[in-house]
């Protein structure tokens, strides 16, 4: 079965993920595959494809599963142009005044965790900051889990770590290291209106040097029945707390 045809393309699957691309940047859609049962629900998209000479094919369940490399395709697969992360300087320049929150992903790599993080970030209005050499990028699995949220979240590429920290502080952001234990209570801490949560690798946590460079160190309290929440669940909790307090 054909794969996405160019390195600047990503193959998305899932109804909400594909619809979100159509709503925000339809010109990014390069090819569409769908189950016959979805034709009525996708009529606006199909009409757009016809008007703009974008190819689409009605295919069988097995074909969709192979195209998506997943059984969770929800009846639609699309090859779309990948949207490159914006540089930190450009994002800060367009940010405007007022409260703002971002997530610095230091080593987060699991696509399902990324998708869940993007969904939470979309809900609470946060951006995602990617370290200079991070290979992390949107995948079909991440976009499906994000349920359309990937299209609503700015992906921002950082430069050198010390420069990025200086730029963020210059724009009024404080950085908060999120720790499994040993940090201040994330529910009791006074959170600044402009905040970057720094989230570490799912297993190893963030780099000690980056944690040391942060202004705050926060931990999520709990019963102790488990060691910690996973990074995606922790992100949702932290973003909700910032959103409540802003």
N, C-alpha and C positions, 0 to 999 in steps of 0.2 A: 504494500500500500504506500502511496506517495507520502512523503514527509514535507514539512515546511521547506520551501524551496530556496531560501536565502538566509544568511546569518542575521540579517536585520529583521527577519520575520519570526513570529512565535505562533504556535498552533494552540488556539484556545478551545475549550469545550465547556459546556454548561450554558443553560439558557440565559441566566442573569449576566454572566461574564460577556457573552456575545452581544446581548442587547445593550450593555453599558458602552461597549465600543461603538456600536451603531448610533447611540444617542450622543456621544461626545465627539467622536472623530470617525465618521463613516468612511472617509476617504482612505483610512488605513486598512480597510477590509480588502483582501486580495482574492479570496476564494471561500466559498461556503458549501458545506455539506450538511444535509439534514434528513431526518426521518420523515416519511410521508405524513405521519400523524401531526407533525408540527407545522405543516403548511398554513393552516388557518391562523395560528398564533404569530407566525413570522411574515404575514402578508406585507406590512410596511417595508420590512427589510428586503423581501424578495422583489417588490416593485422598485425599490432603490437600485438593487443589483441589475435589474433589466434596464433601467433608465441610464445607468452608468457603465453598462457593459462589463459588469463583474460576474464571473462565472459562478453558477451554483449547480449542485447535483443532489437529487434525491437518491439516497442509498439505503441499504439494509442495515439492520442492527449489527451484524458482524463487521461490516465495513466501518461503521461509526466507532465500534470498540477498537478496531485496529488503528484507525486514524487518530483517535484520542489517546491510544495506549492506556485506556481506562474503561471500565464499565460504567463510570459515573458521568457519561457524556451528556445526559439529559436530552438526547435527540438532536444535538446540533454541534458542529465543529466548524471553526473558521481559522484560516490563515490570515494573520494581520501583521502590519508593520509594527515592529517594536518601538516604543517611545523611549528615547534615550534619556537618562537622568539629566537634570539641569545642574549646572555648576552652583556651588554654594553661594558665590557672589551674586549670581543672577537671582536666585531664590530670595536671598535677603533683600536685594534691591526692589523686588516686587512685593515684599511682604506687607508693607504698610504699618500703621500703628496698632497698638492694642495687644490683647492676650494672644499668645501663640504657643504651640507645643510641637515638639518633634521627637522622634525616636532614633537614636544612634544605634544601629545594629552592629555590634562588635563580634562578628563570628557566627551570627545566626545563619543557618544554612538549610534547614529542613523546609522543603517547599510548602508542606501543609501548615507548619508554624508560620511561615511568611504569609500565606494566604489568610490565616486567622488574624495575624497582626494587621494586615492591610484592611481587613473588614472592620476591626476595632478602630483603626486610625481614621477610616472614612466616617465612621459613626461619630467620633469625637473631634474631627477636624484637625488631625495631626499630620505632619509630613514624616517621611522616612529618609534618614540620612545614611548613605552608604559610604564606608571608608574608601580611601583612594584606590586600593588594590583589591577590594572585595569582588569576588566573582558572582555575588548574589544578583540575580535578575529574575524578572517575572517569568514564570513557566505556566504551562497549561494547568497543571495541578494547583499551583498557587492561585491563579486567577479564578478557578472554579470555587475553591474554598472561600475566596474573598467575596463571592456572590455579587460581583459588580463593583465592589469597593476599590479594586485596583485602579480603576479609571478615575477615581475621585481623590486619590492620594498623590501628592507630589513626591517623586523620587529624586533625591538630591545627592549629587556626587561631591564628596569632600575632597579637599586637597591634603597636604601634609597635616598630620594630626595636630601639631602645635599651632599651625596657622589657622586651622579650622576652629580650634578652641578659642583663639584670640578673636577671630571674626564673629563667632557666636556671642562671645561676651561683649564685644563692641556693639552688637545689635541688641543688647539688653537681656540676653539669655543667661540663666544659670544652668549648670550641668549637674544632674543627679545620678550618681552611680546606684544601680539597683543590685542589692546583695541578698543572698539567701539568708544570711544571718549577720548580726553585728551592726546593722545600720539603724538609724532612727526609725521610729514607727511611721510608716508611710501614711497612716490615717490621722496621726496627730501633728505631723510636721507642717509648718507654715510653708506653703508652696508659692513661689513667685509666679506672676502672671505669664512670664516668658520662661519656659522650662524645656530642657532637653533631657529626657530619660535615656540613660545609657544602658543598653541591654546586652548581656554577654552571651557567649556560646551556650547552647542547650545543656552541654555536659560540663564544660570546663569553666564557665563564667567568663567575665571580661578580663582583659589584661590588667595586671596589677598597676602598671604605670598609668593607664587610662583612668582606673578607679581613683588613684592618688591625685590625679589632676582635677577631679570633679569638685564642685562646691558643696554638694550634699551627698550623703550616703543613706539610702533608704532601704528598709526591709518591710515586707508585708507580714503582719502578724497572723498567727493561726493557732490551731489546737496542738500542733506538733505531731499529729497522727501521721502526716507525711512530711518528708524533708522540706519540700517546697512545691509551689505551683510550676507547671512548665512555662516556658518563656511567653507563649501566646496567651495563656490564661493570666499570667502576671501582668502582661501589657494591658489587657482589658481592665483589670482592677486599677492599675496605676492611672490610666487615662481617665477612667471614670472619676477618680479622686481629684485629679487636676481640673476636670471639667466642672465638677461640683464647686470647687473652691475658687475658680477664676473670677 
